[in-house]
Amino acid sequence: MTENQNDARVDSEKQFFERQLVVFMIGAEEFGVDINDVREIIKMEDVTAIPGTDDYILGVINLRGKIIVVIDLAKKLGLAVKEKDKNTRVLITEIEGNTMGMVVDSCNDVLRITGDKIEPAPPTITQKINADYIQGVGVLDKRLLILVDLGKVIESKDIAHINKVRGQHSKNGGAGETESNASSGDSKKKKVLIVDDSTMMRGTLKSYIDAGKYDVSEAVDGEEAVAKAKDEVPDVVFLDIKMPKLNGIEALKKIKAMNPKTVVVMETSVYEDETKKECLELGAADYLKKPINKKQIDDVLKVV
């Protein structure tokens, strides 16, 4: 396959990558995050401040008996902070198994966007916001949505600090249930390997998987998939069929020969009964046609 043919195939496949986004405002900018990253959206409540914390942490709230640390997302992104008003909302999110709230200026839209509408963020945006936080921009008519990866905005060191804040409130007499990674860390995480030559497809599947429960790694072709399967011994592999260097069917044979207990799920843009039959006979657990949704991923992981 020539470079131009590969580029054309990648461009045509973008239509299969549909994301559902929660859209919110910070200042004059419109942002989008994957709907699976948002548990619920609530109105701004009275926040109990905790002295001695970083300036992006506003304090804690009690949400139905759980102590939730509230973060000012504008401050964390390095943007101007607007005074809180009746339109202010708190996005309740979960990152690495930790529930927290993120304050935004307003939030009143949920929409779907396909991959062909997503482009790299221009310098006018990355000069204002750390490029590591941004997955791209969604272009819809005259709207420009900055797509944010909340897992990058809130890093492991931030989570450690947030848990410390939650613990301080609990020790000072705060009521409610506290959360930490300690309980989830007691049990070994299952390993998931995502194999696809499309960066967008790998990112989409990864966004569906709870990083607090699973260790997720990626491979860009069949050869890398086999090497990682040997080194990491994943519990589950999501394996594309059409890939460079080594196709998915050949990779499936090698992975199952090395690790018979590994659950391998094949993914394809073109559903073919004969190919499905071959994959299942070689030991694949399932054969899924793109676009693959979160429920299909969840159904696979439930039985692992």
matplotlib code that plots the C-alpha trace (Angstrom):
import matplotlib.pyplot as plt

x = [0.0, 1.4, 1.6, -1.1, -3.4, -2.8, -3.7, -6.8, -7.9, -7.3, -9.3, -12.2, -12.2, -12.6, -16.3, -16.5, -15.1, -18.1, -17.7, -20.5, -19.3, -20.4, -19.9, -19.1, -17.8, -14.9, -14.8, -15.3, -13.9, -16.1, -14.8, -15.8, -15.1, -16.2, -19.6, -18.2, -15.9, -18.8, -20.9, -23.3, -23.6, -24.8, -25.3, -22.7, -23.0, -21.5, -17.9, -16.0, -12.5, -9.5, -6.6, -3.1, -4.2, -3.2, -5.1, -6.9, -8.6, -11.7, -12.5, -15.0, -18.7, -20.8, -22.6, -25.1, -22.8, -19.6, -16.9, -16.0, -13.0, -13.9, -11.4, -11.6, -10.9, -10.2, -7.3, -6.0, -6.0, -4.3, -7.3, -9.0, -11.4, -15.0, -17.0, -19.4, -23.1, -26.4, -25.0, -21.9, -21.9, -19.8, -18.9, -18.7, -16.0, -13.9, -10.2, -8.1, -10.9, -11.2, -14.4, -14.0, -15.9, -14.7, -16.2, -17.0, -18.7, -21.7, -22.7, -25.8, -25.1, -24.4, -23.6, -22.1, -19.0, -17.4, -13.6, -13.6, -14.6, -11.7, -8.4, -5.2, -5.3, -3.8, -1.1, -3.6, -5.0, -1.9, -0.2, -2.9, -3.5, -1.0, -0.9, -0.7, -4.2, -5.8, -6.9, -7.7, -10.4, -13.9, -15.0, -18.8, -20.1, -18.9, -18.2, -14.8, -14.7, -11.5, -11.4, -9.8, -8.4, -9.3, -6.9, -4.1, -5.3, -5.4, -2.2, -1.2, 0.5, -2.7, -4.7, -2.4, -2.8, -6.6, -6.8, -4.8, -7.2, -10.2, -8.4, -7.8, -11.5, -12.4, -10.0, -11.4, -14.8, -16.2, -19.1, -19.5, -17.8, -14.2, -12.7, -9.1, -7.1, -6.1, -9.0, -8.9, -5.1, -5.4, -6.5, -4.3, -5.5, -6.4, -4.2, -5.8, -3.9, -5.4, -3.9, -4.8, -2.8, -5.3, -4.3, -7.9, -9.3, -6.8, -7.7, -11.4, -11.2, -8.9, -11.4, -14.0, -11.9, -11.6, -8.0, -8.7, -9.6, -7.4, -3.8, -4.1, -1.3, -1.3, 0.4, 0.3, 0.8, 0.7, 4.4, 4.3, 1.2, 2.9, 5.9, 3.8, 1.6, 4.8, 6.2, 3.0, 0.7, -2.5, -5.8, -7.7, -6.5, -8.6, -7.1, -7.6, -7.6, -6.1, -2.7, 0.8, 3.8, 1.6, -2.2, -4.6, -5.3, -1.6, -1.1, -4.1, -2.5, 0.8, -0.9, -3.1, -0.2, 1.8, -1.1, -4.1, -6.1, -5.8, -9.2, -8.8, -11.5, -11.1, -12.2, -12.9, -14.3, -15.6, -17.7, -17.2, -18.8, -15.8, -13.3, -15.4, -15.6, -11.8, -11.1, -13.5, -11.9, -8.5, -9.7, -11.0, -13.7, -15.6, -15.6, -16.8, -17.6, -16.5, -17.6, -17.2, -19.2, -18.6, -21.2, -19.4, -16.2, -17.9, -19.5, -16.1, -14.4, -17.3, -16.4, -12.6]
y = [0.0, 3.4, 6.3, 8.1, 5.1, 4.7, 8.4, 8.0, 4.9, 6.7, 9.7, 7.5, 5.6, 8.8, 8.8, 5.6, 7.4, 9.1, 10.7, 12.0, 15.1, 17.2, 20.8, 23.6, 27.2, 28.7, 32.4, 32.8, 29.4, 26.3, 22.9, 19.3, 16.2, 12.6, 12.0, 8.8, 11.0, 12.8, 11.1, 14.0, 17.8, 19.7, 23.4, 25.1, 24.4, 26.0, 24.8, 24.2, 25.7, 23.7, 25.9, 25.3, 23.7, 24.6, 27.6, 25.4, 23.5, 25.4, 23.0, 20.1, 19.5, 16.7, 15.0, 12.5, 11.4, 11.4, 14.0, 15.5, 17.7, 20.6, 22.0, 25.3, 24.0, 27.5, 27.9, 24.4, 25.2, 28.6, 30.6, 33.7, 32.9, 34.2, 35.1, 32.2, 32.9, 31.1, 29.5, 28.0, 24.2, 21.4, 18.4, 15.3, 13.2, 10.1, 9.9, 6.9, 5.7, 9.1, 11.1, 14.9, 18.0, 20.5, 24.0, 25.5, 28.7, 27.0, 23.6, 23.1, 21.0, 17.4, 16.6, 14.0, 14.6, 12.3, 11.9, 13.8, 16.9, 16.8, 18.5, 19.2, 22.2, 25.4, 27.4, 30.1, 27.5, 25.7, 29.0, 29.6, 26.0, 23.2, 21.2, 18.0, 18.6, 18.9, 16.0, 18.3, 20.7, 19.9, 22.0, 22.3, 25.0, 28.2, 26.5, 25.5, 23.0, 22.5, 18.7, 18.2, 15.0, 15.3, 12.5, 14.6, 17.8, 16.0, 14.1, 11.4, 14.0, 16.1, 13.1, 12.4, 16.0, 15.8, 12.6, 14.4, 17.3, 14.9, 13.1, 16.4, 17.3, 13.9, 14.2, 17.7, 16.3, 16.3, 13.9, 11.4, 8.6, 9.2, 7.6, 6.6, 4.4, 2.2, -0.2, -0.5, -0.9, -4.0, -6.0, -6.4, -4.5, -6.4, -5.6, -4.5, -4.1, -2.0, -2.7, -0.4, 1.6, 4.5, 6.8, 8.0, 4.5, 3.7, 6.9, 6.3, 2.7, 3.9, 6.6, 3.9, 2.0, 2.9, 3.6, 3.1, -0.6, -1.5, -1.0, 0.0, -0.2, 0.4, -1.1, 0.4, -2.8, -6.6, -7.0, -4.6, -6.3, -9.7, -8.3, -6.6, -9.7, -11.6, -9.1, -7.9, -11.0, -8.9, -10.3, -8.7, -7.6, -5.5, -6.3, -4.6, -6.9, -4.7, -3.4, -3.0, -5.3, -8.1, -8.3, -9.0, -12.6, -13.5, -11.6, -13.5, -16.8, -15.8, -14.2, -17.3, -19.6, -17.7, -16.9, -19.2, -17.6, -14.1, -12.8, -11.5, -9.4, -8.7, -5.3, -4.5, -1.8, -4.4, -7.2, -10.5, -13.8, -15.9, -13.7, -13.8, -17.6, -17.9, -15.6, -17.5, -20.8, -19.4, -18.5, -15.0, -14.3, -11.9, -10.1, -6.5, -4.1, -0.4, 1.9, 0.1, 1.7, 1.8, -0.9, -3.4, -2.7, -3.0, -6.3, -7.7, -6.5, -7.8, -11.4, -11.1]
z = [0.0, -1.0, 1.4, -0.5, -0.5, 3.3, 3.9, 1.8, 3.8, 7.1, 5.9, 4.8, 8.1, 10.1, 9.4, 11.6, 14.7, 16.3, 19.7, 21.9, 23.8, 26.8, 25.7, 28.2, 28.2, 30.0, 29.2, 25.4, 24.6, 23.9, 25.1, 24.7, 26.8, 26.1, 27.6, 29.2, 31.3, 32.9, 35.6, 36.0, 35.9, 38.9, 39.8, 41.8, 45.5, 48.6, 48.7, 52.0, 51.5, 52.8, 53.9, 52.4, 49.1, 45.6, 44.1, 41.6, 44.4, 45.5, 48.4, 48.9, 48.7, 50.1, 47.2, 48.5, 51.3, 49.3, 49.9, 46.4, 45.9, 43.6, 41.0, 39.2, 35.6, 34.3, 36.8, 36.0, 32.3, 32.9, 31.7, 33.2, 36.0, 35.8, 38.9, 39.7, 38.8, 38.2, 35.0, 36.7, 36.6, 38.2, 36.0, 38.2, 36.7, 37.6, 36.9, 37.8, 40.1, 41.9, 41.7, 41.6, 40.5, 37.8, 37.8, 34.4, 33.4, 31.8, 30.4, 28.3, 25.3, 24.3, 20.7, 18.5, 16.2, 13.7, 13.2, 9.9, 11.8, 14.3, 13.4, 15.2, 17.5, 15.9, 17.6, 18.6, 21.1, 22.1, 23.0, 25.6, 26.8, 27.3, 24.1, 26.2, 27.5, 24.0, 21.8, 18.9, 17.9, 16.6, 13.7, 13.4, 11.0, 12.8, 16.1, 17.2, 20.1, 22.0, 22.9, 26.3, 27.8, 31.5, 32.3, 31.1, 32.8, 36.2, 36.5, 39.1, 41.3, 41.3, 42.3, 45.2, 46.3, 45.8, 48.0, 50.7, 50.6, 50.9, 53.8, 55.6, 55.4, 56.8, 59.7, 60.5, 61.0, 57.5, 57.1, 54.4, 52.6, 51.4, 48.3, 47.5, 45.3, 48.2, 47.9, 44.2, 44.3, 46.5, 43.5, 40.5, 37.5, 34.3, 31.3, 28.0, 24.7, 21.9, 18.4, 15.5, 13.0, 13.4, 16.2, 16.4, 16.8, 19.5, 21.3, 21.0, 22.4, 25.2, 26.2, 26.8, 29.3, 33.0, 33.7, 37.4, 36.7, 33.8, 32.6, 28.9, 26.4, 22.6, 19.5, 16.0, 14.0, 14.2, 14.9, 17.8, 19.1, 19.1, 20.9, 23.5, 24.0, 24.7, 27.2, 28.9, 28.7, 28.4, 29.6, 26.6, 23.2, 20.8, 17.4, 14.1, 11.1, 8.3, 9.5, 8.1, 8.7, 10.1, 9.7, 12.5, 11.6, 11.6, 14.9, 16.3, 15.6, 17.3, 20.3, 21.0, 20.5, 23.2, 25.5, 25.0, 27.9, 26.4, 25.2, 21.7, 20.0, 16.3, 14.9, 11.3, 9.0, 6.6, 8.0, 6.2, 7.3, 6.0, 7.9, 11.0, 10.8, 10.4, 13.3, 15.7, 14.6, 15.4, 19.0, 18.8, 21.4, 19.1, 15.8, 15.9, 13.1, 13.4, 14.8, 18.2, 21.0, 24.8, 25.6, 23.3, 25.2, 28.6, 27.6, 26.7, 29.9, 32.1, 31.4, 31.9]

ax = plt.figure().add_subplot(projection="3d")
ax.plot(x, y, z, "-o")
ax.set_aspect("equal")
plt.show()
